[in-house]
């Protein structure tokens, strides 16, 4: 089969890898308008479930991804630089540039044709393809041109946000909420690679305007944010430049489609659907899409049947996730309501339960997890669980040791 992927992000590259592994006879081309390794953003988070999928699907690239990933333990919620609460758990994060390098190298090893710095202006340019995989992101130009065929709908979130980096290395997923003269503003931060962390700053529209971000330059915006979050960042700098371009304020792009395929066109990843960054699942879901589509093509002789199968299974699996993401986004758009009335412990509990009602006993458990000895015991339990899962999927022993914790 002659397959063309429009978009060389994680979705396109990992689909190409997954399809080629299942049938080396596929002639696959990945077309990307940017140069190799160019990416917006800093790091992406994921959990054990994605590692399980990656190791089953392609152990070679999975080991490389895990080797470039860092571990974070617990979630830390800081209010006014004074109060701190904790939520248990752990996860992994990897730099987007490192992830793209790994997937690009693996695709090239498998004989996939990677064409960078090329823009597909018209699908007539790829008319010889049996299948065209549209995976060029939430703002997909190709999907936009054919929006009626997919029943595409794009909505924007209410809160402005900006995606930054920092040389402050966090060892936990950290939320820091500060009250400014114009209202509450906060960041979501987590380690990305050795020496850097991702830091996503968010606030309500009225706070954004009240602080003057609607008129400040990118550089001045970053300097003001460094001042607001000076304590939470321990005086470290925020980094605006990504792809040699300054970061800019955005509103979340919520993408849905009535169908993910039309004739020989199929949507994958953010071109098909987006989930709010407060769930941290965008890249994870894009790579799951990639595996699902490759598997559907492998199981069905007729491409039309394969695409219908992928569409049905993918949209059914995503329905609850997208509902949860919309709920999470809406909760953070009302976060000021909770921040004005709750201390850190109560607020962290509200944040953890933002997608549904919690049984009464859950709050008592939450209170217990604020006790240092309980937290220490939970970290040991999670370390043991992480080790068991890693050994089961064949990770290197070097990856089983947790990173040293820093103190504040």
N, C-alpha and C positions, 0 to 999 in steps of 0.2 A: 504493500500500500504506500502511496506517495502522500506524506503528511507534512504540512507546513504549520509551524507554531508562530503566531504573531505575538511577540513578547518574550524576552529572555530573562524574566524574573524567576523566582523559585517555582512557580506553577508551570511555566513553559519548559524550563530545563528539566524539572523532575518528571513531568509527563513524558518528555522525549526519552529520558533514561529508562523509565518504567516500561514504555512501549517497546523500545529496542531490546531490552532484556527478555521480553516475552516472545518477540519475533524479530530476529536479526535481519530478516528480509525486508523490513520496513525501510523505506527511503525517507528519512526525517530531516527537515531543515528548520532551524530556529532563527527567526529574524528579530533583531533587536535594534531600535533606533539609536540607543546610546552606545558609548564605547564599552569594552569589557570591564567588568567590576564596578561600573558607575551605578550608584544607588542612592535613593533618598532615604533619610532616616539613619538610625544607628544600629540598634540591636533588636532582636525579636525573642520572645519568650516561648517556651514549650514545656511539655511535661512527659512523664514516662510513657503515656499512651502513644505519643508520636514516635518516641524512640523504638518502641515495640514494632510499630509499623515499618519504620525505616530499616531496622535490622532484618525483618522478614523479607522486605522487598529488595533491598540491595545492601548487603552487609559492608561492602567496600566503601561506598559513600557514607553510610551510617557511621562507621568508625571514624572517618575523617571529620564528620560534623561533630560527633561527640568529643573528639580531641580538641576541637576549636571552641567548645562550649565551656561556660563557667556555671557553677552551681550557686544558687541563692537559697538561703534557709530563713523561713518565717517571713511574715509581712509585718512591717513596723509602721504604726500610725502616729504621727507627731502633730500636736495641736499647739499653735502659738509658740513653738520652740520651748514649751514648758512641760507639757504632758505627753506621755508615750504609752501606747497600748500595743498589744501583739496579737497576731493571728497565726496559728500553726500551719505547717506545710513547707513544701520546698518546690523548686522548679529549676529549669535550666534556661540559659540565654546564650545566643551566639550573634556575633556581628553580622549584619546583612552583607557587607562586602566579602567577608570570609566565606559565608554560606554560598554566595554566588560564584566565588572562585572555585570552591569544591565541586559544585554541581557543573560548572562550565568545563572543568578539567575532566570530570567523569564522562560527560557527554561526548567530549572530543575523543576520549579513549575508546568509546563504543562506536565511533565512526559517524557521529551525528554532525551535520553541516551547520556550523554556527556562523551567522552573518551579522556582524555588528555594524553600527552606523548606517543602517538602512531603514528607511521609512516606507511602509506599505500604504500608499495613498489611495489605491484602488484595488479591489479584490481581483480585477482582471489580471493583475501582476502575478497572481498565484492560481490562475485558472486551470493549470495542469495538475493541481493537487486533488487527490481523492477526498481528503479531509483537511479542513482548516480549523485549527485550534486557536481561539481568540483568548489570549491571556495577557493582555497589556494593561491590566490594572483597573482600579475603580473608575478612572476617567478615560477608559478605553475609547479611542477614537473610532475603531472599527465597529464596536458595539453601538456607539452613538449613531453612526451612519446607517445602521440597520436596526435601530431601536424598536421600530414597529414590528419587525419580524419576531423579536424576542419578548415583546411586551415589557420593555425596560422602563423602570421608574427610578429616579434619582432624587433623594431628599437630603437636605442639609441639616445638621444638628444645630442646636441653639448656642452652645458654648464655644467661644474661640479657643483654640489650642495651638501650641507651637512645639515642634519636635526638635529637641536640642541634645547635645552631648555634654559631658562634664568630665574633668579629670579627677573628680571625687569618686573613689571606688566604693560602691555599696556592697555589703555582703548579704543584704536582705532586700526584699522588694519593699521599698519605702514610699509612703505617702506623707507629705509634709504640707500642712494647712496653715497659712498665715493670714491674719486679719489686717488688711491695709486700710488706709483712709477712705477707700472707695468700696470696701467689702472684702469678702474672702477670695483668696487665690491659692492654688495648690499645685504640687507636682507629683507625678508618678515616676519613680526612678528605680533602676535595677542595673546590675553589672552587664556590660556588653562584651567586652574583651578584656584582656589583661591591661590594666591602666586606665580604662575608660568606662563610663556608665551612660545609659540612656536616661534622659530627663525630659518628660513631657509635661509642660505647664498648661494649666487649664483654669478658666474662671468664667463667671457669668458675663453676659454681654455688657451689663451696666457697670460691672467692675472694670472690665477691659477698657471701656470708654472713659470711666472716671479716672483711671490711672494714666490716660493719655496714649495708650498703645495704638489707637486709631490714627495718630499723627506722628508717632515716633518712628525713626529709622530702625532697621533691624539691629544695628549696633547699639543704639541707645536703648532699645527694648531689652536687649540682653544685659546691658549694664544695670538697668533698673531691676531686673529680675535677680541678678546677683546680689544686689543690696537687700531686696525683700527676703531672699532665702539665705542670707549670709550665714546664719547659725546652722540651718539644716545642711548646708553645703560645706560646713567647717571652713569657710573662707575660700573654697576652691572656685575655679572659674567655670563658667558655662561656655560651651563651644557652639557657635552658630553655623560655621562652614561645613557643608556636606556637599560633595561633588563640586567643590570650589564655588558654591553658591550659598548666599546667606539664607538661613531658615526664615520662613515667613508664617504669620498667623493664618490658620486655616479653620474651616468648620468641617466636622466629620461628614463624609459623603456616604450616605446610606443607600446601597444599591440592591434592588430586587429585580427579578425578571420572571415573567409568566412562564417562560420555558427557557431551557438552557441550550437548545439546539434548533436549527432551522436548515433544512436541506443538508448540505455537507459542512455547515458551520456549527461549532460547538463552543460554549463559554466555559472557562475554567478559572477558579480563584476569584480575585476581587472583581474581575470583569463580570462574573456571574452573581456575586453576592459579597457583601461586606459585613463585618461584625465589629462593633465599637471597640476601640483600643482598651477600654477598661476591662474587657475579657481577655485580651492578649492572645487571640486565636486566629488572626488573619492568615499568617504564613502557615501555621499548622493546618488550617482547613484547606488552604490552597494545595498543599502537598498531598493531603488526603484525597482531594478531588483528582489530582493527577494520577494517583494509584488506582482510584475507582474507575476512571475513564480507560486507563490502559487495560485493566482487568476486564471491563465490559467488552472492549474490542477483541481481546483474546478469547473470550468465551463465546462470542457470537460471530458467525460467518458473515452475516449481512451488516454492513456499517449502520444502516438505518435502525436495525433492531438493537445494535449495541448502544447507539446514542439515546434511544428511547429508554433503555434499561438504566443507563447512567443518569439520565434526567430524572427518572422516577425515583431511583434509590437516593440520589444525591439530594434532591429537594426535600424528600421525606425526612432524611437524616438531619437536614439543616433547619427544619421548621422550628423546633423548640430552641435551638441554639440562637437563631436570629431573634426569636421572641425574647429570650433572656438578654440578648445584647441590647435590644431596644429598651427593655426595662432598666438595664444598667445605665445606659446613656441618660434616660429620663431621670433616674435617681440622682446622678451627679449634676444634672441641670437644676435640681432642687436642693443641692447639698447645703446651701446657706441656711435653709430652714432647720436642718439638724445641727449644723455647726453652732448656731446661735443658742441652742438649748441644751446641749449635751457635753459632758466631759469626754476625754479621749477614749475611755473604756466603753462607755455607752455608745459613742459615735462609731467606734470600730465594730461593735456588735451590729449596729444598724447597717453599716456598710457591707458587712459579711452576709447579712440576710436580705440584701436589697432585691433579690429576685423572688422572694416569697416569704410567707409567714413561717416563723420558727416555733417549735414546741417549747413549752416553759422550761424544761430541763436544760435546753441548749444554752440559756443565759448563765446558768450555774456552771456549766462546763467552760463557758467563755471566761467567767471570773477566775476559775481554777487555772486556766492557761496564762494568767497574768503573774502567777507565782513563779519565781525563778527556778525552783527545784522541779516544778512540773514542766516548765519549758525545757529544761535540760533533759529530762526524761523523754519528752516527746522528740527532741532532736536525736537522741540515741535510737529511739524506735524507728524514726524515719531513715536514719543512717543504715540500720540493719535491713529495713525494707528495700531501700535503694540498692544496697549491695546484693540482695537476693535477686531483684529484678534484673540488675546488670549482669550477674553471672548467668542467669537464665537465657538472656538474649546474646551472650557472647562478647560483652564489652571487655576491653583491656583492663587488667587489674590496676593499672596506673590511674584509671578514672574513678575508682571506687572510693578513694580517700577524699573527704570533704576539704574544701579550702579553709585555711586558717581564718578564724573570726577576728574581726577588728572590734575595738571597744570605743565607746563614746564617753 
